[in-house]
Amino acid sequence: MQLWATPRRARGVAGLLRGPPAPPPPVTDPRPPQAMLCLSSQRYLRARPSVRLLLRGFLRELLLQRPDDVLEFAAAYFTQPELPGQIQEELGRPRAVP
């Protein structure tokens, strides 16, 4: 019997001592974690148009008024009592009665 007749047999005793080859690594998503986070964020925003309207309105007012203190402006903008009603109106939903 010739040990070198086939590639499998050519490994000889050293091949037998190493054991079977390691299994291939598990298949993972080829996209980096940042891309997955971006996709997750896009799905979240698409499912919630009110977030888009809130941010669009805030950025519009911020760029029109150009305040020196952006944090104070943001606090005042997002605490307006009429803001939820404005967003509901833009979405085409009836306003909630307080």
N, CA, C and O atoms as CSV, one atom per row, in Angstrom:
chain,resi,resn,atom,element,x,y,z
A,1,MET,N,N,0.832,-1.174,0.000
A,1,MET,CA,C,0.000,0.000,0.000
A,1,MET,C,C,0.878,1.239,0.000
A,1,MET,O,O,1.852,1.324,0.748
A,2,GLN,N,N,0.517,2.214,-0.861
A,2,GLN,CA,C,1.305,3.441,-0.969
A,2,GLN,C,C,0.583,4.575,-0.229
A,2,GLN,O,O,-0.572,4.864,-0.542
A,3,LEU,N,N,1.216,5.200,0.712
A,3,LEU,CA,C,0.618,6.281,1.479
A,3,LEU,C,C,0.512,7.578,0.681
A,3,LEU,O,O,-0.280,8.449,1.041
A,4,TRP,N,N,1.274,7.729,-0.371
A,4,TRP,CA,C,1.293,8.976,-1.140
A,4,TRP,C,C,0.471,8.895,-2.416
A,4,TRP,O,O,0.572,9.782,-3.263
A,5,ALA,N,N,-0.331,7.864,-2.575
A,5,ALA,CA,C,-1.083,7.669,-3.818
A,5,ALA,C,C,-2.183,8.717,-3.990
A,5,ALA,O,O,-2.473,9.100,-5.123
A,6,THR,N,N,-2.795,9.188,-2.926
A,6,THR,CA,C,-3.840,10.210,-3.038
A,6,THR,C,C,-3.506,11.337,-2.063
A,6,THR,O,O,-2.742,11.131,-1.120
A,7,PRO,N,N,-4.066,12.517,-2.279
A,7,PRO,CA,C,-3.769,13.630,-1.366
A,7,PRO,C,C,-4.153,13.309,0.075
A,7,PRO,O,O,-3.458,13.722,1.004
A,8,ARG,N,N,-5.241,12.581,0.273
A,8,ARG,CA,C,-5.656,12.246,1.630
A,8,ARG,C,C,-4.608,11.366,2.307
A,8,ARG,O,O,-4.273,11.559,3.476
A,9,ARG,N,N,-4.109,10.420,1.564
A,9,ARG,CA,C,-3.106,9.515,2.136
A,9,ARG,C,C,-1.746,10.178,2.221
A,9,ARG,O,O,-0.902,9.746,3.006
A,10,ALA,N,N,-1.514,11.211,1.438
A,10,ALA,CA,C,-0.213,11.861,1.448
A,10,ALA,C,C,0.034,12.568,2.774
A,10,ALA,O,O,1.181,12.851,3.119
A,11,ARG,N,N,-1.023,12.855,3.517
A,11,ARG,CA,C,-0.847,13.504,4.816
A,11,ARG,C,C,-0.141,12.578,5.792
A,11,ARG,O,O,0.561,13.042,6.690
A,12,GLY,N,N,-0.316,11.307,5.630
A,12,GLY,CA,C,0.365,10.337,6.470
A,12,GLY,C,C,-0.025,10.447,7.926
A,12,GLY,O,O,-1.153,10.820,8.247
A,13,VAL,N,N,0.893,10.126,8.800
A,13,VAL,CA,C,0.639,10.097,10.234
A,13,VAL,C,C,0.376,11.501,10.758
A,13,VAL,O,O,-0.447,11.661,11.660
A,14,ALA,N,N,1.038,12.523,10.232
A,14,ALA,CA,C,0.855,13.894,10.712
A,14,ALA,C,C,-0.591,14.336,10.501
A,14,ALA,O,O,-1.158,15.028,11.347
A,15,GLY,N,N,-1.185,13.943,9.387
A,15,GLY,CA,C,-2.580,14.294,9.123
A,15,GLY,C,C,-3.519,13.616,10.096
A,15,GLY,O,O,-4.526,14.201,10.492
A,16,LEU,N,N,-3.214,12.416,10.481
A,16,LEU,CA,C,-4.052,11.699,11.435
A,16,LEU,C,C,-3.965,12.308,12.829
A,16,LEU,O,O,-4.950,12.297,13.567
A,17,LEU,N,N,-2.816,12.832,13.195
A,17,LEU,CA,C,-2.637,13.404,14.523
A,17,LEU,C,C,-3.353,14.763,14.655
A,17,LEU,O,O,-3.794,15.125,15.746
A,18,ARG,N,N,-3.467,15.498,13.568
A,18,ARG,CA,C,-4.111,16.812,13.623
A,18,ARG,C,C,-5.613,16.703,13.801
A,18,ARG,O,O,-6.221,17.628,14.339
A,19,GLY,N,N,-6.216,15.658,13.391
A,19,GLY,CA,C,-7.660,15.491,13.497
A,19,GLY,C,C,-8.386,16.137,12.327
A,19,GLY,O,O,-7.754,16.588,11.371
A,20,PRO,N,N,-9.691,16.182,12.401
A,20,PRO,CA,C,-10.464,16.737,11.295
A,20,PRO,C,C,-10.253,18.246,11.195
A,20,PRO,O,O,-9.895,18.889,12.181
A,21,PRO,N,N,-10.471,18.807,10.017
A,21,PRO,CA,C,-10.299,20.248,9.862
A,21,PRO,C,C,-11.333,21.005,10.693
A,21,PRO,O,O,-12.419,20.500,10.978
A,22,ALA,N,N,-10.972,22.211,11.068
A,22,ALA,CA,C,-11.872,23.039,11.876
A,22,ALA,C,C,-13.094,23.424,11.046
A,22,ALA,O,O,-12.983,23.611,9.834
A,23,PRO,N,N,-14.263,23.545,11.687
A,23,PRO,CA,C,-15.450,23.946,10.937
A,23,PRO,C,C,-15.310,25.391,10.465
A,23,PRO,O,O,-14.588,26.174,11.083
A,24,PRO,N,N,-15.979,25.748,9.398
A,24,PRO,CA,C,-15.876,27.130,8.909
A,24,PRO,C,C,-16.513,28.077,9.924
A,24,PRO,O,O,-17.391,27.674,10.688
A,25,PRO,N,N,-16.073,29.328,9.930
A,25,PRO,CA,C,-16.659,30.283,10.878
A,25,PRO,C,C,-18.131,30.512,10.549
A,25,PRO,O,O,-18.535,30.360,9.396
A,26,PRO,N,N,-18.937,30.874,11.547
A,26,PRO,CA,C,-20.360,31.100,11.276
A,26,PRO,C,C,-20.555,32.278,10.322
A,26,PRO,O,O,-19.778,33.233,10.318
A,27,VAL,N,N,-21.578,32.186,9.542
A,27,VAL,CA,C,-21.876,33.249,8.582
A,27,VAL,C,C,-22.490,34.408,9.360
A,27,VAL,O,O,-23.477,34.240,10.076
A,28,THR,N,N,-21.897,35.568,9.209
A,28,THR,CA,C,-22.406,36.759,9.877
A,28,THR,C,C,-22.785,37.787,8.823
A,28,THR,O,O,-22.446,37.649,7.648
A,29,ASP,N,N,-23.480,38.798,9.254
A,29,ASP,CA,C,-23.874,39.871,8.341
A,29,ASP,C,C,-22.610,40.613,7.918
A,29,ASP,O,O,-21.841,41.044,8.777
A,30,PRO,N,N,-22.377,40.771,6.609
A,30,PRO,CA,C,-21.141,41.412,6.156
A,30,PRO,C,C,-21.100,42.911,6.427
A,30,PRO,O,O,-20.045,43.530,6.289
A,31,ARG,N,N,-22.225,43.504,6.808
A,31,ARG,CA,C,-22.236,44.946,7.050
A,31,ARG,C,C,-21.634,45.262,8.409
A,31,ARG,O,O,-21.829,44.513,9.367
A,32,PRO,N,N,-20.899,46.375,8.499
A,32,PRO,CA,C,-20.330,46.756,9.799
A,32,PRO,C,C,-21.430,47.170,10.765
A,32,PRO,O,O,-22.534,47.499,10.333
A,33,PRO,N,N,-21.147,47.159,12.073
A,33,PRO,CA,C,-22.172,47.521,13.062
A,33,PRO,C,C,-22.759,48.906,12.837
A,33,PRO,O,O,-23.935,49.125,13.130
A,34,GLN,N,N,-21.966,49.853,12.322
A,34,GLN,CA,C,-22.478,51.192,12.075
A,34,GLN,C,C,-23.573,51.154,11.012
A,34,GLN,O,O,-24.570,51.867,11.120
A,35,ALA,N,N,-23.389,50.332,9.995
A,35,ALA,CA,C,-24.396,50.227,8.933
A,35,ALA,C,C,-25.668,49.596,9.485
A,35,ALA,O,O,-26.771,49.992,9.105
A,36,MET,N,N,-25.526,48.623,10.372
A,36,MET,CA,C,-26.705,48.002,10.967
A,36,MET,C,C,-27.456,49.007,11.832
A,36,MET,O,O,-28.687,49.035,11.828
A,37,LEU,N,N,-26.716,49.835,12.576
A,37,LEU,CA,C,-27.346,50.860,13.398
A,37,LEU,C,C,-28.065,51.867,12.509
A,37,LEU,O,O,-29.170,52.309,12.826
A,38,CYS,N,N,-27.441,52.224,11.406
A,38,CYS,CA,C,-28.056,53.167,10.476
A,38,CYS,C,C,-29.347,52.589,9.910
A,38,CYS,O,O,-30.352,53.294,9.821
A,39,LEU,N,N,-29.333,51.313,9.526
A,39,LEU,CA,C,-30.543,50.682,9.003
A,39,LEU,C,C,-31.627,50.620,10.063
A,39,LEU,O,O,-32.801,50.850,9.775
A,40,SER,N,N,-31.233,50.312,11.284
A,40,SER,CA,C,-32.188,50.252,12.378
A,40,SER,C,C,-32.806,51.631,12.626
A,40,SER,O,O,-34.011,51.749,12.849
A,41,SER,N,N,-31.981,52.656,12.585
A,41,SER,CA,C,-32.479,54.022,12.778
A,41,SER,C,C,-33.419,54.431,11.655
A,41,SER,O,O,-34.441,55.072,11.900
A,42,GLN,N,N,-33.081,54.064,10.431
A,42,GLN,CA,C,-33.943,54.399,9.293
A,42,GLN,C,C,-35.308,53.740,9.434
A,42,GLN,O,O,-36.335,54.370,9.183
A,43,ARG,N,N,-35.319,52.476,9.835
A,43,ARG,CA,C,-36.600,51.782,10.029
A,43,ARG,C,C,-37.421,52.459,11.117
A,43,ARG,O,O,-38.632,52.631,10.976
A,44,TYR,N,N,-36.758,52.842,12.199
A,44,TYR,CA,C,-37.451,53.506,13.310
A,44,TYR,C,C,-38.068,54.823,12.831
A,44,TYR,O,O,-39.234,55.100,13.114
A,45,LEU,N,N,-37.295,55.627,12.112
A,45,LEU,CA,C,-37.791,56.926,11.664
A,45,LEU,C,C,-38.897,56.789,10.614
A,45,LEU,O,O,-39.842,57.577,10.603
A,46,ARG,N,N,-38.781,55.798,9.738
A,46,ARG,CA,C,-39.843,55.591,8.742
A,46,ARG,C,C,-41.163,55.206,9.397
A,46,ARG,O,O,-42.234,55.565,8.907
A,47,ALA,N,N,-41.085,54.483,10.489
A,47,ALA,CA,C,-42.293,54.029,11.177
A,47,ALA,C,C,-42.907,55.135,12.038
A,47,ALA,O,O,-44.045,55.006,12.491
A,48,ARG,N,N,-42.166,56.216,12.264
A,48,ARG,CA,C,-42.639,57.303,13.125
A,48,ARG,C,C,-42.466,58.648,12.425
A,48,ARG,O,O,-41.485,59.349,12.676
A,49,PRO,N,N,-43.402,59.019,11.554
A,49,PRO,CA,C,-43.262,60.287,10.829
A,49,PRO,C,C,-43.301,61.500,11.745
A,49,PRO,O,O,-42.832,62.571,11.360
A,50,SER,N,N,-43.844,61.361,12.938
A,50,SER,CA,C,-43.880,62.509,13.857
A,50,SER,C,C,-42.468,62.938,14.259
A,50,SER,O,O,-42.236,64.126,14.480
A,51,VAL,N,N,-41.522,62.004,14.360
A,51,VAL,CA,C,-40.146,62.357,14.712
A,51,VAL,C,C,-39.547,63.218,13.611
A,51,VAL,O,O,-38.885,64.219,13.886
A,52,ARG,N,N,-39.781,62.830,12.370
A,52,ARG,CA,C,-39.271,63.598,11.230
A,52,ARG,C,C,-39.840,65.010,11.242
A,52,ARG,O,O,-39.114,65.976,11.005
A,53,LEU,N,N,-41.144,65.134,11.519
A,53,LEU,CA,C,-41.773,66.449,11.555
A,53,LEU,C,C,-41.227,67.299,12.702
A,53,LEU,O,O,-40.987,68.493,12.526
A,54,LEU,N,N,-41.031,66.696,13.867
A,54,LEU,CA,C,-40.456,67.422,15.003
A,54,LEU,C,C,-39.078,67.982,14.666
A,54,LEU,O,O,-38.798,69.157,14.902
A,55,LEU,N,N,-38.235,67.138,14.120
A,55,LEU,CA,C,-36.874,67.563,13.809
A,55,LEU,C,C,-36.841,68.573,12.671
A,55,LEU,O,O,-36.064,69.528,12.709
A,56,ARG,N,N,-37.669,68.370,11.673
A,56,ARG,CA,C,-37.716,69.311,10.553
A,56,ARG,C,C,-38.156,70.693,11.037
A,56,ARG,O,O,-37.555,71.702,10.670
A,57,GLY,N,N,-39.203,70.736,11.859
A,57,GLY,CA,C,-39.670,72.011,12.382
A,57,GLY,C,C,-38.629,72.692,13.253
A,57,GLY,O,O,-38.419,73.901,13.157
A,58,PHE,N,N,-37.980,71.907,14.103
A,58,PHE,CA,C,-36.943,72.472,14.974
A,58,PHE,C,C,-35.796,73.046,14.148
A,58,PHE,O,O,-35.361,74.171,14.392
A,59,LEU,N,N,-35.307,72.289,13.179
A,59,LEU,CA,C,-34.189,72.774,12.363
A,59,LEU,C,C,-34.580,73.994,11.532
A,59,LEU,O,O,-33.777,74.911,11.355
A,60,ARG,N,N,-35.802,74.006,11.026
A,60,ARG,CA,C,-36.270,75.162,10.259
A,60,ARG,C,C,-36.229,76.423,11.126
A,60,ARG,O,O,-35.691,77.450,10.712
A,61,GLU,N,N,-36.801,76.338,12.330
A,61,GLU,CA,C,-36.825,77.502,13.221
A,61,GLU,C,C,-35.416,77.877,13.691
A,61,GLU,O,O,-35.097,79.059,13.813
A,62,LEU,N,N,-34.594,76.894,13.948
A,62,LEU,CA,C,-33.223,77.150,14.385
A,62,LEU,C,C,-32.460,77.928,13.323
A,62,LEU,O,O,-31.764,78.895,13.632
A,63,LEU,N,N,-32.592,77.504,12.068
A,63,LEU,CA,C,-31.861,78.176,10.993
A,63,LEU,C,C,-32.457,79.531,10.639
A,63,LEU,O,O,-31.735,80.420,10.187
A,64,LEU,N,N,-33.751,79.705,10.834
A,64,LEU,CA,C,-34.363,81.013,10.576
A,64,LEU,C,C,-33.976,82.024,11.658
A,64,LEU,O,O,-33.651,83.173,11.359
A,65,GLN,N,N,-34.016,81.585,12.910
A,65,GLN,CA,C,-33.774,82.512,14.019
A,65,GLN,C,C,-32.295,82.629,14.405
A,65,GLN,O,O,-31.877,83.663,14.928
A,66,ARG,N,N,-31.514,81.602,14.159
A,66,ARG,CA,C,-30.078,81.561,14.463
A,66,ARG,C,C,-29.762,82.105,15.865
A,66,ARG,O,O,-29.051,83.102,15.993
A,67,PRO,N,N,-30.280,81.463,16.899
A,67,PRO,CA,C,-30.040,81.963,18.263
A,67,PRO,C,C,-28.589,81.734,18.695
A,67,PRO,O,O,-27.917,80.823,18.213
A,68,ASP,N,N,-28.135,82.569,19.599
A,68,ASP,CA,C,-26.780,82.399,20.136
A,68,ASP,C,C,-26.712,81.186,21.062
A,68,ASP,O,O,-25.726,80.448,21.050
A,69,ASP,N,N,-27.748,80.982,21.856
A,69,ASP,CA,C,-27.787,79.856,22.792
A,69,ASP,C,C,-28.719,78.777,22.241
A,69,ASP,O,O,-29.932,78.822,22.443
A,70,VAL,N,N,-28.136,77.824,21.553
A,70,VAL,CA,C,-28.923,76.775,20.896
A,70,VAL,C,C,-29.627,75.889,21.925
A,70,VAL,O,O,-30.765,75.479,21.701
A,71,LEU,N,N,-28.979,75.592,23.032
A,71,LEU,CA,C,-29.595,74.729,24.043
A,71,LEU,C,C,-30.832,75.383,24.641
A,71,LEU,O,O,-31.849,74.719,24.843
A,72,GLU,N,N,-30.753,76.661,24.922
A,72,GLU,CA,C,-31.909,77.370,25.467
A,72,GLU,C,C,-33.041,77.416,24.440
A,72,GLU,O,O,-34.213,77.244,24.777
A,73,PHE,N,N,-32.670,77.650,23.190
A,73,PHE,CA,C,-33.665,77.676,22.117
A,73,PHE,C,C,-34.348,76.317,21.987
A,73,PHE,O,O,-35.570,76.241,21.859
A,74,ALA,N,N,-33.555,75.242,22.021
A,74,ALA,CA,C,-34.118,73.885,21.899
A,74,ALA,C,C,-35.063,73.588,23.053
A,74,ALA,O,O,-36.135,73.019,22.851
A,75,ALA,N,N,-34.665,73.974,24.269
A,75,ALA,CA,C,-35.530,73.736,25.427
A,75,ALA,C,C,-36.854,74.469,25.266
A,75,ALA,O,O,-37.915,73.916,25.553
A,76,ALA,N,N,-36.788,75.712,24.807
A,76,ALA,CA,C,-38.013,76.492,24.620
A,76,ALA,C,C,-38.860,75.906,23.493
A,76,ALA,O,O,-40.085,75.850,23.601
A,77,TYR,N,N,-38.217,75.473,22.418
A,77,TYR,CA,C,-38.960,74.943,21.267
A,77,TYR,C,C,-39.702,73.657,21.642
A,77,TYR,O,O,-40.886,73.515,21.337
A,78,PHE,N,N,-39.024,72.737,22.290
A,78,PHE,CA,C,-39.620,71.434,22.563
A,78,PHE,C,C,-40.568,71.427,23.765
A,78,PHE,O,O,-41.241,70.426,24.010
A,79,THR,N,N,-40.631,72.525,24.512
A,79,THR,CA,C,-41.571,72.593,25.632
A,79,THR,C,C,-42.778,73.469,25.323
A,79,THR,O,O,-43.556,73.784,26.223
A,80,GLN,N,N,-42.945,73.869,24.066
A,80,GLN,CA,C,-44.124,74.640,23.678
A,80,GLN,C,C,-45.380,73.789,23.900
A,80,GLN,O,O,-45.433,72.649,23.438
A,81,PRO,N,N,-46.382,74.318,24.593
A,81,PRO,CA,C,-47.590,73.520,24.826
A,81,PRO,C,C,-48.349,73.186,23.542
A,81,PRO,O,O,-49.038,72.168,23.483
A,82,GLU,N,N,-48.233,74.022,22.525
A,82,GLU,CA,C,-48.983,73.778,21.295
A,82,GLU,C,C,-48.251,72.862,20.302
A,82,GLU,O,O,-48.819,72.503,19.270
A,83,LEU,N,N,-47.017,72.486,20.594
A,83,LEU,CA,C,-46.232,71.662,19.665
A,83,LEU,C,C,-46.879,70.308,19.357
A,83,LEU,O,O,-46.947,69.950,18.182
A,84,PRO,N,N,-47.357,69.535,20.337
A,84,PRO,CA,C,-47.992,68.250,19.990
A,84,PRO,C,C,-49.193,68.426,19.049
A,84,PRO,O,O,-49.382,67.634,18.126
A,85,GLY,N,N,-49.992,69.454,19.285
A,85,GLY,CA,C,-51.138,69.703,18.412
A,85,GLY,C,C,-50.718,70.059,16.997
A,85,GLY,O,O,-51.355,69.635,16.033
A,86,GLN,N,N,-49.642,70.842,16.865
A,86,GLN,CA,C,-49.136,71.199,15.534
A,86,GLN,C,C,-48.669,69.959,14.781
A,86,GLN,O,O,-48.929,69.819,13.586
A,87,ILE,N,N,-47.991,69.077,15.468
A,87,ILE,CA,C,-47.500,67.849,14.825
A,87,ILE,C,C,-48.680,66.975,14.417
A,87,ILE,O,O,-48.694,66.435,13.311
A,88,GLN,N,N,-49.669,66.829,15.294
A,88,GLN,CA,C,-50.856,66.038,14.961
A,88,GLN,C,C,-51.561,66.618,13.736
A,88,GLN,O,O,-52.029,65.880,12.869
A,89,GLU,N,N,-51.630,67.936,13.675
A,89,GLU,CA,C,-52.282,68.592,12.547
A,89,GLU,C,C,-51.517,68.325,11.250
A,89,GLU,O,O,-52.121,68.041,10.216
A,90,GLU,N,N,-50.208,68.417,11.308
A,90,GLU,CA,C,-49.377,68.166,10.112
A,90,GLU,C,C,-49.494,66.707,9.656
A,90,GLU,O,O,-49.401,66.411,8.465
A,91,LEU,N,N,-49.696,65.814,10.610
A,91,LEU,CA,C,-49.863,64.396,10.264
A,91,LEU,C,C,-51.245,64.110,9.713
A,91,LEU,O,O,-51.491,63.031,9.172
A,92,GLY,N,N,-52.155,65.075,9.846
A,92,GLY,CA,C,-53.503,64.889,9.349
A,92,GLY,C,C,-54.409,64.196,10.337
A,92,GLY,O,O,-55.449,63.662,9.953
A,93,ARG,N,N,-54.036,64.192,11.601
A,93,ARG,CA,C,-54.838,63.572,12.641
A,93,ARG,C,C,-55.577,64.668,13.416
A,93,ARG,O,O,-55.078,65.788,13.523
A,94,PRO,N,N,-56.720,64.368,13.938
A,94,PRO,CA,C,-57.409,65.357,14.754
A,94,PRO,C,C,-56.619,65.640,16.038
A,94,PRO,O,O,-55.972,64.750,16.590
A,95,ARG,N,N,-56.682,66.872,16.493
A,95,ARG,CA,C,-55.982,67.231,17.718
A,95,ARG,C,C,-56.631,66.573,18.931
A,95,ARG,O,O,-57.853,66.453,19.015
A,96,ALA,N,N,-55.797,66.157,19.851
A,96,ALA,CA,C,-56.309,65.578,21.095
A,96,ALA,C,C,-56.838,66.697,21.978
A,96,ALA,O,O,-56.199,67.741,22.111
A,97,VAL,N,N,-57.970,66.489,22.565
A,97,VAL,CA,C,-58.552,67.494,23.450
A,97,VAL,C,C,-57.965,67.317,24.837
A,97,VAL,O,O,-58.064,66.237,25.418
A,98,PRO,N,N,-57.331,68.402,25.395
A,98,PRO,CA,C,-56.708,68.266,26.720
A,98,PRO,C,C,-57.726,68.177,27.828
A,98,PRO,O,O,-57.357,68.060,28.997
